[in-house]
Amino acid sequence: MQFGIVQNERFKAVDGSYSLVTNRELFDSQITATDAETTLLRNYFITRGESIHVGNVKSNKEMASKEFKLFPTGKTIRLNLVFPKPEKGELRLYLSKSAGFFPNEGDVWFLFLGRLDNSLWIGSMPEKEWRRENSFWKKDELENNSVNLADIDEIDAQIIENQKIVAPLSPIADISKSQTVRRREIAVVRMQQSRYKCEFDVTHSLFIAKATGCPYLEAHHIIPICFQKQLHGLKLDSIDNLCCLCPTCHRAIHHAEDVFVKEILNTVAKKRDIEKKFGLSMEALYRLYSVEEIVR
């Protein structure tokens, strides 16, 4: 699987690929590269003027040996990489305990081209750790990007009268390189349009916020607004990218098991027609939340 926005940011990569290590690959001490992995490996070594040996390792050990940087230490290691069967075109990477690259079954192994050093990095980690590492944005997103109806007293009081917007929305603020500005007033509009119901499940019970006298909800950017810079041209702080969730569902979309996160995403993304309005497929959205199915 090819790196997406999250992985490229996490590893400061130009490009990358990842997949699961199977029992057979571990038994054979070799990984057969997928299409994305093959493309990355071939392009990298071709640009360096290095060809990949066709034939078994023993027939040309020098040409079979390729240099990688081991994640996260940056240690330079050498692994054998060959096309063992010319008629099939399968590219195989050989594992090596002595070199320090020998993943466990079910681990995610990954390759990426470093943005800072233009080196080819290789590494592996347990799948749970991989998902946790690639959810690095979630804590800040939940703490800094959520807006709830208890916050609306911080908005100009003229905006709300009898739970209706009576003043025009303020213009979109300039977005700096270090901070993405969020407009609370559009969250209020979304909450009104949701009729103060959780948009994942309207039957969820809500308490009344004493600051507003309204059912308590929290606004959530379906496409996380922290990716504004990477998704060029898309205005993520918009009414079309907001949904209203009860506190439990809002925490769940950040912290629940993958299956439940997908359920919530499927529901709210369909309501906002995310794929049509933002050109982002459900699979791409899953990857932003690190809940995609990682396959071999």
HELIX and SHEET records of a PDB file:
HELIX    1   1 ILE A    5  PHE A   11  1                                   7    
HELIX    2   2 ASN A   23  ASP A   28  1                                   6    
HELIX    3   3 ASP A   35  THR A   47  1                                  13    
HELIX    4   4 VAL A   57  ASN A   60  5                                   4    
HELIX    5   5 LYS A   61  ALA A   64  1                                   4    
HELIX    6   6 GLU A  127  GLU A  133  1                                   7    
HELIX    7   7 LYS A  138  ASN A  145  1                                   8    
HELIX    8   8 LEU A  149  GLU A  154  5                                   6    
HELIX    9   9 ALA A  157  ILE A  159  5                                   3    
HELIX   10  10 ARG A  184  GLN A  193  1                                  10    
HELIX   11  11 ILE A  225  PHE A  227  5                                   3    
HELIX   12  12 ILE A  239  ASN A  241  5                                   3    
HELIX   13  13 PRO A  247  HIS A  255  1                                   9    
HELIX   14  14 ASP A  258  ARG A  272  1                                  15    
HELIX   15  15 ILE A  274  PHE A  278  1                                   5    
HELIX   16  16 MET A  282  LEU A  288  1                                   7    
SHEET    1   A 6 ALA A  13  LEU A  20  0                                        
SHEET    2   A 6 VAL A 108  GLY A 114 -1                                        
SHEET    3   A 6 LEU A 120  MET A 125 -1                                        
SHEET    4   A 6 SER A  65  LEU A  70  1                                        
SHEET    5   A 6 LYS A  75  PHE A  83 -1                                        
SHEET    6   A 6 HIS A  53  VAL A  54  1                                        
SHEET    1   B 7 ALA A  13  LEU A  20  0                                        
SHEET    2   B 7 VAL A 108  GLY A 114 -1                                        
SHEET    3   B 7 LEU A 120  MET A 125 -1                                        
SHEET    4   B 7 SER A  65  LEU A  70  1                                        
SHEET    5   B 7 LYS A  75  PHE A  83 -1                                        
SHEET    6   B 7 ARG A  92  TYR A  94 -1                                        
SHEET    7   B 7 GLN A  30  THR A  32 -1                                        
SHEET    1   C 3 VAL A 147  ASN A 148  0                                        
SHEET    2   C 3 GLU A 218  HIS A 221 -1                                        
SHEET    3   C 3 LEU A 242  LEU A 245 -1                                        
SHEET    1   D 2 ILE A 160  GLU A 161  0                                        
SHEET    2   D 2 LYS A 164  ILE A 165 -1                                        
END                                                                             
